[in-house]
Amino acid sequence: LTAAFFATLIWADTTAAERPFRWPKAWETDNNACYDDMFCEASRKDRLIRRPGNTLSNFFYLVSAMVVLASSYSRAFSSEKTIFVSSDATFGIMMLILSISSTIWHGCNASWAHGVDLWSMEAVIIYLPIRMMSLGAFVILCEHSWDPIMASNIASAACMFLYLAHILSNGSRWRKKYDHKFWHSHCPFAVRNRLQNSPYVKTKNDDTTNSLSLVEVYMFALMPVSHNIPSWILAKKVYGTFGSVCFVKILNISLALGWVYRMTERWAFDACRHMKFFSEKMEMSKKNEDHRQSFAWMTLAAVLSPTAALHYCTGITLTAAFCHARSIEMVMLHKF
């Protein structure tokens, strides 16, 4: 299903080469202000997929969503002890929404898709920590002589409640930002729009600049480490096991690699100079009508785009992190 979806997308883009594709006007796809503030992959005008790397790399999120949904479906009809089935299915649906909204956002920079992308992305990021803490609650209840079935029901309900509360409250927050056109004229959270001495800030005539502190930079850069701290504490103090060491290694390596390279993206440190080189070479090849070389430079830019790399790596991270959480869960269910 995943391969068929993206194969259809590529086919539609290829066949639209001779007849320029027009997205719905209501999607405001001609407004590139926010997108150009955030990403350095060159845009292809009048194409279904304007940025191939950032768009097609969402394949990894769609694969991860299918893995989670398949797991939830199989456990829902299993006779074995299960826990977190409903919340896992909701997590899979949010990842599916992320893959679709991110594909639309990077494919044509529709402003509404950006809000859905950010909303679903934050929902996907927050789920596994909530799940791990809920599993910790299950273990503590069982250790205090609670009936395992009752404890699993309470833990599952708590996980589902917390996750739904986050989805609804955060969805309302991003909807308000969209209604107030938060990202319509520029990207408010891009570093270039938050440094007081930046030329982008100096040319603005309003007081909307939200200055950037060094503490915030450090916290964001260290996210791959800080995001794991609650899980490490629970594994050491509550579970008594780290689960599958193989999945732990995969998720940490892939997250660190993707996160570090993504920090060079335009909205962050804006240090990905080779992307500008690829763009210049691509334009030069087009002027010389060397379509084969232009395609080669475009492919290289797509593969090495920092955001595309983040999609590859975090797609692997999410799949490995879910499998790791399931490995701990199976040990705990067997124990109690």
Number of C-alpha atoms within 10 A of each C-alpha: 9 14 11 9 11 18 13 11 16 16 11 15 18 13 13 16 12 9 9 13 16 13 15 9 9 9 14 15 17 13 16 18 14 20 25 17 22 22 22 26 30 22 20 14 14 17 23 24 25 21 27 26 26 29 25 24 26 25 20 21 28 23 19 25 26 19 16 23 20 14 17 23 15 10 17 16 9 10 7 8 12 18 24 24 19 17 22 23 19 21 26 24 18 22 28 23 21 26 28 19 24 29 25 21 24 27 22 29 24 24 24 20 21 21 23 20 25 17 24 24 18 16 23 22 14 15 23 20 17 18 25 21 18 22 28 21 20 26 23 15 18 19 13 8 9 14 12 17 16 13 20 24 15 17 23 23 17 20 26 23 13 15 21 17 12 17 20 12 11 17 19 13 13 18 17 13 13 18 9 10 13 16 17 17 13 18 19 19 17 19 22 22 24 19 17 15 10 12 11 13 18 13 8 11 7 8 7 11 15 13 12 16 10 8 9 10 12 10 12 13 15 14 14 20 12 12 13 12 13 13 22 14 12 17 17 11 11 17 21 13 16 16 20 16 11 10 19 17 15 17 23 18 16 21 23 20 15 22 23 15 17 23 19 19 23 23 23 17 13 18 15 20 12 13 22 14 12 22 20 14 17 23 15 14 18 15 11 11 11 12 13 11 16 21 14 15 21 24 16 15 26 24 19 18 28 27 28 24 22 25 27 22 24 24 27 20 27 23 21 22 21 19 20 21 21 18 17 19 23 14 14 19 18 8 9 12
